[in-house]
Amino acid sequence: MACSMHQRKATMTDLHHYTLTQLSQMLMQRQTSASELVQHFLQRSQTHAHLGAYLSINEEATLAQAKMADERIASGSAGKLTGVPIAHKDIFVTREWPTTAASKMLENYRSPFDATVVARLGFGNTDQGGKDAGAGMVCLGKLNCDEFAMGSGNENSAYTPARNPWDATRVPGGSSGGSAAAVAAGLAPCATGTDTGGSIRQPASFCGITGIKPTYGRASRYGMIAFASSLDQAGPMARTAEDCALLLSAMCGADPNRDSTSLDIPSEPFEQHLNDSIEGLRIGLPKEFFGEGLSDDVRTAIDAALKEYEKLGAKLVEISLPRTALSIPTYYIIATAEASSNLSRFDGVKFGHRAPNYTDLNSMYENTRAEGFGDEVKRRILTGTYVLSHGYYDAYYLKAQQVRRIIATDFQQAFEQCDVIAGAAAPTVAWPMGAHKDPLADYLADIFTLPASLAGLPGMSVPAGFGAGGMPVGLQLIGNYLQESKLLNVAHRLQQVTDWHKRQPVGF
């Protein structure tokens, strides 16, 4: 469909107001090109650099990818996502951009390959013989996060904290704070994130966007810098559930040769069931998610969103997840233990930072790790090493694994009474930067997202209104294993009758 010059001009200046789905249609109808799109977003990322959303940009590489995408579109070999810009959390390794995990330890590190998720969304991995062409999305750059994905506010980045576009004095959430801030501020139409204990859902909630963590093993972890291997999962972040569905379809699928934790299940077109009726859907409300600790403003927003579901024909059912409170100690024992093991590779020998001054091998290790890691990462390595040490393994690590199993069983019992589980993604709206002096405050803020992570269940955050200070509130939806389509359907139906996901921060 051709458009008038007036329409075209308006389109060019407002490109960041469009969803991924709309941009895809515009590309296919030749109303814009991938090259025009990326130039628009690169310009915006410079204009709003104060948000600290991006850690690295490589205009040359981005424009080269855009040219490849435009060629695909011109030749008629483009898919739904070809030419649409995307930015990646700096946890995914990339050939053309440095990968730092927001840590001094990996400053200027360049990977010889792309992570599977990056390759599937982009132009495939040529080192795999070019068999996988990828979805043809164009990478805008690498996004800020908490160092090694450890944090709940993006204040643990070794380079600069990311800021919330709704209020630059507040955190955007973490660890995928740069991803959430970039999408909310229109610096990228969509982004990748990773979620270990809530690191997609909580920042999505704080920044008023949509984000989904799929079932553990749905998306390949190959090329994703590991924090806690039994918990880490990649997922998409965008404005709408429809956009997330398209991205998830391209990201998921087995990767048996490179990721042993990858499920041997093919991806599916998650967007197929978006418009299914939710008449008679049973939404479980865990009483533990609505008790003490949930702030009144968040509760009000969540209740309003749930009323919308009732209008659509869904039924609200009270359920119980009795071990919710235990999820915090359980998670922080298992995650830190795995972090201690995973981060032992950063010793200054093969790659990453190496201390300039040392006397022997031992002092090289000590000085390198003391200089390269930030306080929170050191705290978690020390905690993890302690729980894995002789005499404590049975008392802490083994016990935590047993509790994890019980938490997973609690969910299965709950799903006998309901189809999806709902509640707040976080107990409060985004807090002011520097407000959490005690790291424990950050840990407690993950209370609603941790249980689903421990069980390996899919979960997502959907914009559900606004709380104190005009800050966004996210509704968390949790589904049973491999029920991403259902979650996206439930989220999409809400977005058809509300406009919370369309609201944008002032000035962006």
Long-range contacts (C-beta under 8 A, 24 or more apart in sequence): 1-29, 1-31, 3-29, 3-31, 12-36, 12-40, 15-40, 15-41, 16-40, 16-41, 16-44, 16-186, 16-187, 16-189, 16-508, 17-186, 17-504, 18-189, 19-189, 19-238, 19-239, 19-240, 19-242, 19-243, 20-81, 20-84, 20-189, 20-190, 20-238, 20-239, 20-240, 20-243, 20-246, 20-247, 21-240, 21-242, 21-243, 21-246, 23-84, 23-85, 23-189, 24-80, 24-81, 24-83, 24-84, 24-246, 27-73, 27-78, 27-82, 27-83, 27-84, 28-73, 28-78, 30-73, 33-66, 33-70, 33-73, 33-83, 34-65, 34-66, 34-67, 34-69, 34-70, 34-73, 34-82, 34-83, 34-84, 34-85, 34-138, 35-63, 35-66, 35-67, 35-70, 37-66, 37-83, 37-84, 37-85, 37-138, 38-62, 38-63, 38-65, 38-66, 38-85, 38-138, 38-140, 39-63, 41-85, 41-140, 41-187, 41-188, 41-189, 42-140, 44-185, 44-186, 44-187, 45-140, 45-141, 45-182, 45-187, 45-188, 48-165, 48-185, 48-187, 48-508, 50-163, 50-168, 51-162, 51-163, 51-165, 51-168, 51-181, 51-182, 51-185, 51-187, 52-144, 52-157, 52-159, 52-160, 52-161, 52-162, 52-163, 52-178, 52-181, 53-143, 53-144, 53-162, 53-178, 53-179, 53-181, 53-182, 53-185, 53-187, 54-87, 54-140, 54-141, 54-142, 54-143, 54-144, 54-178, 54-182, 54-187, 55-90, 55-98, 55-100, 55-102, 55-141, 55-142, 55-143, 55-144, 55-157, 55-159, 55-178, 56-90, 56-97, 56-98, 56-100, 56-141, 56-142, 57-97, 57-140, 57-141, 58-96, 58-97, 58-141, 61-96, 61-97, 61-139, 62-138, 62-139, 62-140, 62-141, 65-122, 65-123, 65-138, 65-139, 66-138, 68-123, 68-136, 69-136, 69-137, 69-138, 72-136, 78-136, 79-135, 79-136, 80-135, 80-246, 81-121, 81-135, 81-136, 81-137, 81-246, 81-247, 81-250, 82-135, 82-136, 82-137, 83-136, 83-137, 83-138, 84-137, 84-138, 84-189, 84-190, 85-137, 85-138, 85-139, 85-140, 85-188, 85-189, 86-121, 86-137, 86-138, 86-139, 86-140, 86-188, 86-189, 86-190, 86-191, 86-192, 86-247, 87-139, 87-140, 87-141, 87-142, 87-143, 87-179, 87-182, 87-187, 87-188, 87-191, 87-192, 88-117, 88-118, 88-139, 88-141, 88-142, 88-143, 88-191, 88-192, 89-142, 89-143, 89-145, 89-176, 89-178, 89-179, 89-191, 89-192, 89-193, 89-194, 90-142, 90-143, 90-144, 90-145, 90-178, 91-145, 91-148, 91-149, 91-194, 91-224, 91-225, 92-117, 92-118, 92-192, 92-194, 92-223, 92-224, 92-225, 92-234, 93-118, 93-223, 93-224, 93-225, 94-118, 94-139, 94-142, 96-139, 97-139, 97-141, 97-142, 98-142, 99-142, 99-225, 100-142, 100-158, 100-159, 101-145, 101-147, 101-148, 101-149, 101-225, 102-144, 102-145, 102-146, 102-147, 102-148, 102-156, 102-157, 102-158, 102-159, 103-147, 103-148, 103-158, 103-372, 103-373, 103-374, 103-377, 104-158, 104-353, 104-371, 104-372, 104-373, 104-374, 105-346, 105-352, 105-353, 105-369, 105-372, 105-373, 106-225, 106-346, 106-351, 106-352, 106-353, 107-158, 107-352, 107-353, 109-351, 109-352, 111-223, 113-223, 114-223, 115-220, 115-222, 115-223, 115-224, 116-219, 116-220, 116-222, 116-223, 116-255, 116-258, 116-259, 117-192, 117-219, 117-220, 117-223, 117-224, 117-234, 117-251, 118-192, 118-223, 120-220, 120-250, 120-251, 120-253, 121-192, 121-247, 121-250, 121-251, 135-250, 137-250, 140-187, 140-188, 143-176, 143-178, 143-179, 143-182, 143-188, 143-191, 144-177, 144-178, 144-181, 145-174, 145-175, 145-176, 145-177, 145-178, 145-179, 145-199, 146-174, 146-175, 146-177, 146-199, 146-376, 147-373, 147-374, 147-376, 147-377, 148-225, 148-227, 148-339, 148-343, 148-377, 149-175, 149-176, 149-194, 149-196, 149-199, 149-225, 149-227, 149-232, 150-175, 150-227, 150-339, 150-376, 150-377, 150-380, 151-175, 151-376, 151-442, 152-198, 152-199, 152-202, 152-436, 152-442, 152-443, 152-445, 152-446, 153-177, 153-431, 153-433, 153-436, 153-442, 154-178, 154-181, 154-203, 155-433, 155-434, 155-436, 156-374, 156-375, 156-376, 156-377, 158-374, 161-433, 163-433, 164-206, 164-207, 164-430, 164-471, 165-207, 165-505, 165-507, 165-508, 166-207, 166-208, 166-430, 166-470, 166-471, 166-472, 166-505, 167-430, 167-469, 167-470, 167-471, 169-432, 169-433, 170-206, 170-430, 170-431, 170-432, 170-433, 170-469, 170-471, 171-206, 171-430, 171-431, 171-432, 171-433, 172-203, 172-206, 172-207, 172-430, 173-202, 173-203, 173-204, 173-205, 173-206, 173-207, 173-426, 173-430, 174-199, 174-202, 174-203, 175-199, 175-203, 176-200, 176-203, 176-211, 176-237, 177-203, 179-203, 179-237, 180-204, 180-206, 180-207, 180-209, 180-211, 180-237, 181-207, 183-207, 183-209, 183-237, 183-238, 183-239, 184-208, 184-209, 184-504, 184-505, 184-508, 185-505, 185-508, 186-504, 186-508, 189-238, 189-239, 189-243, 190-236, 190-237, 190-238, 190-239, 190-243, 190-247, 191-236, 191-237, 191-238, 192-234, 192-235, 192-236, 192-237, 192-251, 193-234, 193-235, 193-236, 193-237, 194-224, 194-227, 194-232, 194-233, 194-234, 194-235, 195-232, 195-233, 195-234, 195-235, 195-449, 195-453, 195-459, 196-227, 196-228, 196-231, 196-232, 196-233, 196-335, 196-453, 197-231, 197-331, 197-335, 197-446, 197-449, 197-450, 197-453, 198-425, 198-426, 198-446, 198-448, 198-449, 198-450, 198-453, 200-235, 200-237, 200-460, 200-461, 201-425, 201-449, 201-459, 201-460, 201-461, 201-474, 201-476, 202-425, 202-426, 202-445, 202-446, 202-449, 202-461, 202-474, 203-237, 204-237, 204-425, 204-460, 204-461, 204-474, 205-424, 205-425, 205-426, 205-461, 205-472, 205-473, 205-474, 205-476, 206-426, 206-429, 206-430, 206-471, 206-472, 206-474, 207-430, 207-472, 208-463, 208-466, 208-472, 208-474, 208-500, 208-501, 208-503, 208-505, 209-237, 209-238, 209-239, 209-463, 209-501, 210-237, 210-238, 210-239, 210-240, 210-241, 210-243, 210-244, 210-460, 210-461, 210-462, 210-463, 210-491, 210-495, 210-501, 211-235, 211-236, 211-237, 211-238, 211-244, 211-460, 211-461, 212-236, 212-241, 212-244, 212-248, 212-458, 212-459, 212-460, 212-484, 212-487, 212-488, 213-452, 213-453, 213-458, 213-459, 213-460, 214-248, 214-252, 214-458, 214-484, 215-263, 215-456, 215-457, 215-458, 215-481, 215-482, 215-483, 215-484, 216-261, 216-456, 216-457, 217-261, 217-262, 217-263, 217-456, 218-252, 218-263, 218-265, 218-458, 218-482, 218-484, 219-248, 219-251, 219-252, 219-262, 220-253, 220-254, 220-255, 220-258, 220-259, 220-262, 221-259, 221-261, 221-262, 222-255, 222-258, 222-259, 222-262, 226-338, 226-342, 227-335, 227-338, 227-339, 227-342, 228-334, 228-335, 228-336, 228-338, 228-339, 228-342, 229-261, 229-338, 229-342, 230-261, 230-334, 230-338, 231-331, 231-334, 231-335, 231-338, 231-453, 231-454, 239-501, 239-502, 240-492, 240-495, 240-501, 241-274, 241-460, 241-462, 241-488, 241-491, 241-492, 241-495, 242-271, 242-274, 242-488, 242-492, 242-495, 244-460, 244-488, 244-491, 245-270, 245-271, 245-274, 245-485, 245-488, 245-492, 246-270, 246-271, 248-484, 248-488, 265-482, 268-485, 270-484, 270-485, 270-488, 271-488, 272-485, 273-485, 273-486, 273-488, 273-489, 274-488, 274-489, 274-492, 275-489, 275-492, 275-493, 276-489, 277-313, 278-309, 278-312, 278-313, 278-314, 278-489, 278-490, 278-493, 279-312, 279-313, 279-314, 280-313, 280-314, 280-315, 281-309, 281-313, 281-314, 281-315, 281-419, 281-420, 281-490, 282-314, 282-315, 282-317, 282-417, 282-418, 282-419, 282-420, 283-309, 283-314, 283-315, 283-316, 283-317, 283-418, 283-419, 283-420, 283-421, 283-422, 283-490, 284-317, 284-318, 284-319, 284-414, 284-415, 284-417, 284-418, 284-419, 284-420, 284-421, 284-422, 285-316, 285-317, 285-318, 285-319, 285-421, 285-422, 285-423, 286-319, 286-320, 286-321, 286-324, 286-414, 286-421, 286-423, 287-318, 287-319, 287-320, 288-320, 288-321, 288-322, 288-324, 288-325, 289-321, 289-324, 289-423, 289-424, 289-448, 290-423, 293-427, 293-444, 293-447, 294-424, 294-427, 295-427, 295-428, 295-429, 295-467, 295-468, 297-429, 297-467, 297-468, 297-473, 298-424, 298-426, 298-427, 298-428, 298-429, 298-467, 298-473, 299-424, 300-465, 300-467, 301-464, 301-465, 301-466, 301-467, 301-473, 301-475, 302-422, 302-423, 302-424, 302-464, 302-473, 302-475, 304-464, 304-465, 305-462, 305-464, 305-465, 305-475, 305-494, 305-498, 306-422, 306-475, 308-494, 308-497, 308-498, 309-422, 309-490, 309-493, 309-494, 311-497, 312-493, 312-494, 312-497, 317-417, 317-418, 319-414, 319-417, 319-418, 319-421, 320-410, 320-414, 321-407, 321-410, 321-411, 321-414, 321-421, 321-451, 322-410, 323-403, 323-406, 323-407, 323-410, 323-451, 324-447, 324-451, 325-447, 326-403, 326-407, 327-407, 327-447, 327-450, 327-451, 327-454, 328-443, 328-444, 328-446, 328-447, 328-450, 329-400, 330-400, 330-403, 330-404, 330-407, 330-450, 330-454, 331-446, 331-450, 331-453, 331-454, 332-383, 332-443, 333-383, 333-387, 333-396, 333-397, 333-399, 333-400, 334-397, 334-400, 334-401, 334-404, 334-454, 335-380, 335-384, 336-380, 336-381, 336-383, 336-384, 336-387, 337-384, 337-387, 337-388, 337-397, 338-384, 339-377, 339-380, 339-381, 339-384, 340-380, 340-381, 340-382, 340-383, 340-384, 340-385, 340-388, 341-384, 341-388, 343-373, 343-377, 343-381, 346-372, 346-373, 348-372, 376-439, 379-439, 404-454, 404-455, 407-451, 407-454, 407-455, 408-454, 408-455, 408-456, 410-451, 411-451, 411-452, 411-455, 411-457, 411-478, 411-480, 412-480, 415-480, 419-479, 419-486, 420-477, 420-478, 420-479, 420-483, 420-486, 420-487, 420-490, 421-477, 421-478, 421-479, 422-475, 422-476, 422-477, 422-478, 423-448, 423-475, 423-476, 424-448, 424-473, 424-474, 424-475, 424-476, 425-449, 425-461, 425-474, 425-475, 425-476, 426-474, 428-467, 428-468, 429-467, 429-468, 429-469, 429-471, 429-472, 429-473, 430-471, 430-472, 448-476, 449-476, 452-478, 456-481, 457-481, 458-482, 458-483, 458-484, 458-487, 459-487, 460-487, 460-488, 460-491, 462-491, 462-494, 462-495, 462-501, 463-495, 463-498, 463-500, 463-501, 463-503, 464-494, 464-500, 465-500, 466-500, 466-503, 472-500, 472-503
